[in-house]
Amino acid sequence: MKIAILTSSFPYRTGDFHGKFIYYQAHGQVERGNEVHVICPHLPGLEFEEEIDGIIIHRFPYFYPYHLERLSTESGMYFSLVHSLLAWIQLPLFFLSEWYTTDRIICRYDIDIIHSHWIVPQGLVGMVCKKIRHKPHIVSSHVADAQVFCRWSILKPVIRLILSGTDFLTTNSTYTKNIIENLLPLPCPSRVIPMGVIAPEEMSDHTSITDLPRILYVGRLIEWKGVDTLVRVMVQVLQEKPHAILTIVGIGEELGNLEKLVQELGIEDHIEFLGQVNNERLLDLYSGASVLVLPSRSSRGMVMEGLGVVLLEAMSYGVPVIGSNVGGIPDIIDDGKNGYLFPCNDEKNLAEKIITLISDVTLANQFRKNGYETVRTRFSWDEISREFSEVYADTRERSIKKKREPS
């Protein structure tokens, strides 16, 4: 099949976490023999069209001069709109440019399936293209779009309109699906299909507990990821484990604030900021980590962590994990079996669980083994790609049958 994937989030460069799961979802379909076109926003310095690992990428500009484009930031479109009036001005231009590019790609390559990631705005673009070009349309929701419905009730009729022009809805977690179903009756079939990771054939053989405990965070440095909570928790951890090190991997708008917080707490010798790293370096960091922590939280009353793919990546390499009990994270972590959950923003509880895990080799090894099995059986990209392929094939077949029915 020829598949057009619409997204506002896609990796800018090698090692970028921004939209990494979209890359893997697209690449999984390439490996299954499908022709995949990703349509995403342009950024200065990037090609408008290129092919990477078999994925044909089309980047659409939506404002000039390009360096003033505000909707395709690492924080996500919602937070761009919250913080920038210019982003609101660019929103209709973004929609029109994405629609024009998508329509051109559908006609140029005779696309079979339109797959929109996020109900708004990609779902709206996909719905319009479905109506005009009579192509089956699939939407995937990743929690942020669902959460916006709760705050902006005026969008509810728009969402109903988009989903009525959708042949199939997938959600990245049970949490996301429940939000949508609590808002409106679904007018189309749906299925929970999480994002995943490429799991190694065997779990990495490394010791999680050493004389120098290493706590790891990997991800964007943005407010709702809660990295400042983890930094503050290190003060309590160091009272019990004075040689512990927190390694922070990633970039983002909160970097300056986090560096300032580390200085205020006087723990500079125990925190290292590595910025972006390549895959080989990241694997080394996983191999030496005692635990990975994802302390995500709500922001402006919304939970933005639809799943927590970095937890899966760490588990696939045999790293014990701790995550906050928000969003889709409980879909991954079975508390006390393959990792620890902690109450969101509860620094004392998080500190206790970090100390317990980096002190108990038996418990750490249990989490390592069970976490790896969780990924292999439920969250490998091989399995997830198969599930998306089923949805594509079934949706296309239903669309063909519908066209053959007498009007």
GIFEN-V923466 format. One record per pair of residues at least 6 apart in sequence whose ideal C-beta (glycine too) atoms are under 7 Angstrom apart, sorted by the first residue. I is the first residue (numbers start at 1). J is the second residue. D is the distance in Angstrom with one decimal. If there is no record, write none. Layout:
i->(I;I)
j->(J;J)
d->(D;D)
//
This chain:
i->(1;1;1;1;1;2;2;2;2;2;3;3;3;3;3;3;3;3;3;4;4;4;4;4;4;4;4;5;5;5;5;5;5;5;5;6;6;6;6;6;6;6;6;6;6;7;7;7;7;7;7;8;8;8;8;8;8;9;9;9;10;10;10;10;10;11;11;11;11;12;12;12;14;15;15;15;15;16;17;17;17;18;21;21;22;24;24;25;25;26;26;26;27;27;27;28;28;28;29;29;29;30;30;30;32;32;36;36;37;37;37;37;37;38;38;38;39;39;39;39;39;39;40;40;41;41;41;41;41;42;42;42;42;42;43;44;44;46;48;49;49;50;51;58;58;60;60;60;61;62;62;62;62;62;62;63;63;63;68;69;70;70;70;70;70;71;71;71;71;71;71;73;74;74;74;75;75;76;78;78;80;81;81;94;95;95;95;98;99;99;99;102;102;103;103;103;105;106;106;106;111;112;113;113;113;113;113;113;114;114;114;114;114;115;115;116;116;116;116;116;116;117;117;118;118;118;119;119;119;119;119;120;120;123;123;123;124;126;126;127;127;127;127;129;130;130;131;136;136;136;136;137;137;137;138;138;138;138;138;138;139;139;140;140;141;141;141;141;142;142;142;143;143;143;143;143;143;143;143;143;144;144;146;146;146;147;147;147;148;149;149;149;149;151;151;156;156;159;160;163;163;163;163;164;166;167;167;167;167;168;168;168;168;169;169;169;170;170;170;170;171;171;171;171;172;172;172;172;172;173;173;173;173;173;173;173;174;174;175;175;176;176;177;177;180;191;193;193;193;194;194;194;194;195;195;196;196;196;196;196;197;197;197;197;197;197;197;198;199;199;199;199;200;200;203;203;203;204;204;204;206;206;206;208;208;208;208;209;209;209;209;210;211;212;212;213;213;213;213;214;214;214;214;214;215;215;215;215;215;215;216;216;216;216;217;217;217;217;217;218;218;218;218;219;219;219;220;220;221;221;221;221;221;221;221;222;222;222;223;223;224;224;224;224;225;226;226;226;226;227;227;227;227;228;228;229;229;229;230;230;230;231;231;231;231;232;232;233;233;233;233;234;234;234;234;235;235;236;237;237;237;237;238;238;238;240;241;241;244;245;245;246;246;247;247;247;248;248;248;248;249;249;249;249;250;251;251;255;259;262;262;283;286;286;286;287;289;290;291;291;291;291;291;291;291;292;292;292;293;293;294;294;294;294;294;294;295;295;296;296;296;296;296;296;297;297;297;297;298;298;303;303;305;305;305;305;306;306;307;307;307;308;308;308;308;311;311;311;311;311;312;312;312;314;315;315;315;315;315;316;316;318;318;320;320;320;320;320;320;321;321;321;322;322;322;322;322;322;322;323;323;323;323;324;324;325;325;325;325;326;330;333;333;335;337;338;338;338;338;339;339;340;340;342;342;342;343;357;357)
j->(34;112;113;392;396;35;109;110;111;112;29;34;35;36;37;112;113;115;392;37;39;102;105;106;111;114;115;22;26;36;37;38;39;115;117;39;98;102;114;115;116;117;122;125;126;19;22;38;40;117;122;40;41;72;77;118;122;18;19;22;19;22;23;38;40;18;19;20;23;18;43;46;278;276;277;278;279;276;219;220;250;74;195;309;117;198;381;195;388;36;38;55;53;54;55;381;384;385;36;385;388;36;54;55;385;389;55;56;56;58;105;109;111;55;57;58;58;60;98;101;102;105;57;59;59;60;62;71;72;48;59;60;61;66;72;66;67;59;59;57;58;57;57;101;105;97;98;101;97;69;71;90;93;94;97;69;90;93;86;90;80;84;86;87;90;77;80;87;90;91;94;80;220;222;252;222;253;144;144;148;87;87;88;121;121;124;125;125;125;128;129;125;129;129;132;133;111;129;133;135;135;396;135;136;138;392;395;396;126;129;130;135;137;138;140;122;123;125;126;137;139;140;142;141;142;145;139;141;145;159;162;145;148;139;162;166;162;137;139;137;162;165;166;135;137;165;165;167;395;396;399;165;166;167;166;167;168;170;391;395;166;169;170;172;169;171;176;180;172;176;306;172;173;175;176;303;304;306;327;328;304;306;176;179;180;179;302;303;155;155;156;159;183;301;302;183;184;184;184;169;186;187;188;187;188;188;395;398;399;188;189;391;395;186;188;190;190;191;193;391;177;180;190;192;194;195;306;307;328;192;194;306;307;327;328;331;192;331;327;328;306;328;190;192;186;391;384;387;388;307;331;379;384;307;309;312;379;380;381;384;309;312;313;316;375;379;381;381;316;375;376;380;316;317;318;368;372;287;317;318;287;288;318;290;320;364;368;290;358;361;364;290;243;243;245;241;244;290;358;245;247;288;289;290;244;246;290;291;293;354;247;285;289;292;227;230;248;249;293;249;250;292;310;225;250;310;250;252;227;250;251;252;254;255;258;252;253;254;254;299;296;297;299;304;296;295;296;297;324;248;254;258;295;258;261;295;345;347;246;293;295;258;261;262;271;265;347;347;350;351;354;246;267;270;271;265;267;351;244;351;354;355;244;267;270;355;355;358;270;270;272;270;271;272;274;285;271;272;273;274;274;277;282;285;276;275;276;273;273;268;271;317;314;317;319;317;319;358;319;320;321;322;354;357;358;314;319;321;322;354;308;310;311;323;324;329;324;350;305;308;324;326;327;329;324;326;344;345;326;344;326;327;326;327;328;329;327;328;328;331;332;323;328;329;332;321;323;329;332;333;332;375;379;321;321;371;372;374;375;372;375;368;372;339;357;364;367;368;371;333;339;371;339;340;342;350;353;354;357;329;333;339;341;342;344;341;342;343;344;344;341;339;341;341;370;367;370;371;374;367;371;353;357;349;350;353;349;363;364)
d->(5.0;4.5;5.8;5.9;6.7;4.6;5.7;6.4;5.0;4.8;5.9;5.5;7.0;5.1;7.0;6.8;4.9;6.0;6.7;4.9;6.2;6.4;5.7;6.2;4.6;5.2;6.8;7.0;5.5;6.4;6.9;4.9;6.9;4.9;6.8;5.1;6.8;6.1;6.9;6.9;4.6;6.5;4.1;5.9;5.7;6.4;5.0;6.6;5.1;4.3;6.4;6.9;6.1;6.3;5.4;6.4;6.4;6.0;3.4;6.1;4.2;5.4;6.6;6.1;4.1;5.9;5.6;5.6;5.3;6.1;6.0;6.8;6.5;4.9;6.1;5.0;6.7;6.8;5.9;5.8;6.1;5.2;3.8;5.3;6.1;6.9;5.4;6.7;6.8;4.8;5.4;4.9;5.6;7.0;6.1;5.0;6.8;3.2;5.0;6.4;6.8;5.2;4.0;6.0;5.9;5.6;5.3;6.8;4.8;6.2;5.5;6.3;7.0;5.6;5.0;7.0;4.9;6.7;6.7;5.6;5.4;6.2;6.9;5.8;6.5;6.4;6.5;6.7;3.7;6.2;3.9;5.8;4.4;6.8;6.2;4.6;5.3;5.9;5.3;6.7;5.5;5.4;7.0;5.9;5.9;4.7;5.7;4.1;6.5;6.3;6.9;6.0;4.9;4.4;4.2;4.8;5.0;6.0;6.7;6.9;5.4;4.8;5.1;4.1;5.9;5.5;5.3;5.4;5.5;6.8;5.2;5.0;5.5;6.7;5.6;5.0;6.4;6.0;5.6;6.1;4.4;5.0;6.0;6.7;5.4;6.8;6.5;5.0;4.9;5.9;7.0;5.7;5.4;5.8;6.9;7.0;6.5;6.0;5.1;6.3;6.2;6.0;6.9;5.6;6.6;5.3;6.8;6.0;4.6;5.7;6.2;5.3;4.7;4.7;7.0;3.9;4.6;6.7;3.7;6.9;4.9;5.0;6.8;6.8;6.1;4.6;5.7;5.5;4.5;6.1;5.7;5.3;6.9;4.5;4.5;6.8;5.5;4.8;6.7;6.2;5.0;3.5;6.5;6.7;4.0;5.6;6.2;4.8;4.8;5.5;3.9;6.5;5.2;5.5;7.0;6.3;4.7;6.9;6.4;5.9;4.8;5.3;4.6;7.0;6.8;4.9;5.4;6.3;5.0;6.9;4.4;6.8;7.0;6.8;4.5;6.7;6.6;3.2;5.8;6.7;5.4;6.9;5.3;4.2;5.2;6.8;4.0;6.5;6.6;5.6;6.2;5.7;5.4;6.9;6.7;6.5;6.5;6.7;5.6;6.4;6.6;5.4;5.8;4.8;5.0;6.1;4.9;6.9;6.4;6.0;5.4;5.6;4.9;6.4;5.5;4.3;7.0;5.4;4.5;6.6;4.1;6.8;6.9;5.4;5.4;5.7;4.7;4.8;6.1;6.6;6.3;5.7;5.1;6.8;2.9;4.7;5.9;5.7;5.3;4.9;5.5;6.5;6.6;5.6;6.9;6.7;6.2;5.0;6.4;5.5;6.7;6.0;6.8;5.8;5.2;6.1;4.2;5.8;4.8;4.4;6.6;4.5;4.8;5.1;6.2;6.4;6.5;5.2;4.2;4.9;5.3;4.7;6.4;6.9;4.3;6.8;4.3;5.7;4.8;4.6;4.7;6.9;6.5;5.1;5.8;4.3;6.3;6.1;6.1;4.8;5.8;7.0;6.6;5.3;6.5;5.3;4.4;4.5;4.2;5.2;6.1;5.6;5.2;5.1;6.3;4.7;6.5;5.6;6.1;6.3;5.2;6.1;4.1;4.7;5.9;5.9;5.0;6.7;5.9;4.5;6.3;6.8;4.9;5.6;5.1;5.3;5.4;4.5;5.9;5.2;6.1;3.3;4.5;5.0;6.3;4.7;6.2;5.7;6.0;5.6;6.4;6.1;3.8;4.7;5.6;3.8;5.4;4.4;6.8;6.5;6.6;5.9;6.8;6.2;5.8;4.6;6.2;6.1;6.8;5.6;4.9;6.1;5.4;6.1;6.6;7.0;5.8;5.1;5.1;4.8;6.8;5.2;5.8;6.2;6.8;5.7;6.5;3.8;5.4;5.6;5.4;6.0;5.9;6.7;6.1;4.9;6.5;6.4;6.4;5.7;6.7;6.3;5.0;5.2;6.4;6.3;6.8;6.9;5.1;6.8;5.1;5.7;6.9;6.5;7.0;5.5;5.6;7.0;6.8;5.7;4.8;6.9;6.1;4.1;5.3;6.9;4.9;4.7;6.9;4.9;6.9;6.1;6.3;5.2;6.0;3.9;5.0;5.0;4.8;6.9;5.4;6.0;5.6;4.4;6.9;6.8;5.5;6.7;3.9;6.8;5.4;5.7;6.8;6.9;6.3;6.4;4.9;5.6;6.5;7.0;4.9;4.5;5.7;3.8;6.6;6.1;5.7;5.0;3.9;6.6;7.0;5.8;6.3;4.6;5.8;5.0;5.6;6.9;5.1;6.8;6.3;5.4;4.9;5.4;5.9;3.5;6.1;6.2;5.0;6.5;4.5;4.5;5.7;6.5;5.6;4.9;3.9;5.8;6.9;6.6;4.2;6.3;6.2;4.4;6.4;6.9;5.5;6.5;6.8;4.3;5.3;6.7;6.2;5.9;4.5;4.4;6.8;6.2;6.3;5.0;6.4;4.1;5.3;4.3;5.5;5.9;3.8;4.4;5.0;5.5;6.1;4.5;6.6;4.7;4.7;5.6;5.7;6.3;5.8)
//
